Amino acid sequence: MEVKIGIADSNRELAFKTGMSPEDVEKRVEAALTAQGRSVLELEDEKGRRYLVSTDKVAYVEIGETARRAVGFLS
């Protein structure tokens, strides 16, 4: 599954693939964004790398399946 995180005051987004389910990602994002005080959103990709983003800088989070490319000729 692919996750994209838009960061405030940045023209780039953080994009990576994770083995987590969409529900698990959504729960982590919601918990981090609704926490009192300063909070950090923590997610992990397929290779075990951890991503930490301060929640006051999160502009948006896009959760979606990785699109499969068609192989061969399409008509």
Secondary structure as GFF3:
##gff-version 3
##sequence-region A 1 75
A	DSSP	beta_strand	2	7	.	.	.	ID=ss1
A	DSSP	beta_strand	13	17	.	.	.	ID=ss2
A	DSSP	alpha_helix	22	34	.	.	.	ID=ss3
A	DSSP	beta_strand	40	44	.	.	.	ID=ss4
A	DSSP	beta_strand	50	54	.	.	.	ID=ss5
A	DSSP	three_ten_helix	55	57	.	.	.	ID=ss6
A	DSSP	beta_strand	58	64	.	.	.	ID=ss7
###
